[in-house]
Amino acid sequence: MKRRMLWLALFMLAGPARADLAAVSPTGFTITHRHALKATPQQAIEAVGRVDRWWNGDHTYSGNPANLRLEPVAGGCFCERWDGGSVQHAQVLYVGKDAVVRLQGALGPLQELPVVGILTFAAATGEGKTVLTVTYRVAGPGDIGLEKWAGAVDKVIGEQAARLASFVDKGKP
């Protein structure tokens, strides 16, 4: 419980990061982070499934990213399991040869809210380089004030996107 409260505090206190933060309103927001990669789109998407190697443990319930698993198949689980607990962060909706992985889930403290979150990892080649795009769209009822969450969520998703990009290109987050 203490770990969960610490995670919540870090999530809420995080300041805004540089990103495309669009459509911010009481009913939702869209976050997009883009990173140029040296790797191929397929290598980038394969790395998404190795979430235990690049996700920051500060943004887990257990405090240990080794407890994370992401099964890269439709219906697969982005889950965390530790001695005495477990959580489903999201469910895999789509994995395609077009270098896209799409998940549905309300991450972290958003899980307690009546929201839908769609997290998409897409990699494509253009102008001689691969671009990884991480987009998180969150929507819910206006009375919960999602605009108040946008900056903190942007910071956390931005950090994870940067760690994934570093893992893809350098083998470490």
N, C-alpha and C positions, 0 to 999 in steps of 0.2 A: 504494500500500500504506500509506503514512504517513497519507493522508487517511482510509482505512478504519479504521485503528487509532485515530485521533483520534475518529472517529464512534463507534466502539465504546466508547471511554473516556467520552465525553459521555453516551452512552446509559446506561451502567452507573452513572455517578456522579450522575445526575439524581435529585433527591429526590422524595418523593411530592407530588402536587398534589391540590387539592380536586376530587374527582370521586366518582362512584359506582363504587367498586372492589369487586366482589363475587366470591364463589365462589373466593377465592384459596386455592390448594392446590398441592402438588407437581405435580399433573397439569394445572394451568391457572388461568386467571383471566378475568374479564370486566370491561372498563372501559367506562363510559358518561359522556359529557360532553354537556350540553345548553346551548344558547344561544338566547335570544329574539332574533328578527330583525324588522326592519322590512319586509324583502323578502317576496315570495311564496314558497311552497314550490318552485315550478318554477324561480324565479330562483336559489334556494339550490342546488338540485341541478345546474343548468346550470353554476354556478361550480365545482363539484367537478371537472369536466372541465378546468378551467383551472388545474390544480395548479401549473404553473410560475409562476403569479402570486401564490400564497399560501403554498406550502410553504416552510419555513425551510431555506435552503441549508446550514445547519450540520448538518442531518440528511439529507444526501445523500452519495453516494460521491464525486461530483465536486466538491462544494463550491459548485455553481452550480445554483439551482433552474430556470434557463432550460433546463437539459438534461433536465428531467422532461416526460413526456407521459402523459396518461391518455386512452385511447380509450373514450368512454362508450357502448360496445356490448358485448353478451355476447361473451366471448372476447377482448375488447380488452385491451391491455397498459397497466399502470401501470409504465412503464419509464423508465430513465435511460440516456442515451447521451452519451458524451464522447469526445474524441480519445484513442484507445488503450483504451477500455473501454466496457462496458455492463452493466446489471443489470435483471432483471425483478423489481420489488418485489412485484407482485401481478397477478392476472388478474381481469378483470371477469367476474362471474358473472351479474349481473342489473342491468338498468336499466329502470325501470318508470314508467308515467304516474302511478303513485301516489307520485311524488317520492322514490324510493329508488334508491340505487346501492350494490351489494354487490360486494366484492372478496374474493379469497382469496389470502393470501400471508403469509409469515413475514417481517415487516419488519426491516430493519437486521441486527443481529447475531443475531436469532432465526433468520435464514435458514440458519445453519449447524447448527441444531438440528432434530431430527426432530419438528417441530410443525406444526400446522395453525392458521392465523389467518384469521378472517373479520372484515373491516372493513366496517361498514355506515354509510352516510350516509342519513339519513331526515329529511324535512322535512314538517311537517304544521301545519295551522292549527287552533287551538283557543282559545276564549275571546278571539277578536279579535286574536290574534297568531300569528306563525309561530314554531315551535320547531324548531331544527336539533338532531338527536340523532346523535351519532357514537359508535358502539359497536364495540369491538374484543374479540373472543373468541379466546383462544389456548388450545390443548389439546395435550398430548403425554404421553409416558411419565413416570412418577413419578421415575425415577432421574436426571432432569436438573434437578429442583428449580425448576420454573417460579415458585414463590412468591417466589423471590429476584429475579426479573425484573419482577414486577408493578409496583412503585413507579416504577422507571425508565421502563418502557413507558407507564405512566399519565401521567407528566410529559410525555413526547414527544407522545403522542396528544392530550393536553390542550392543549398548545401549538399543535399543528396545527389542532385544532378551533376554538380561539380565533382563530387567524389566518384561517381560512376564514370564520368569522362576521364578522370585521372586513372582510374583502375583499367579502363579500356586501353589507354595509350601507354601507361607506365607500369601496369601490373600492381599498383598500389593506390589506395585512395588519397 
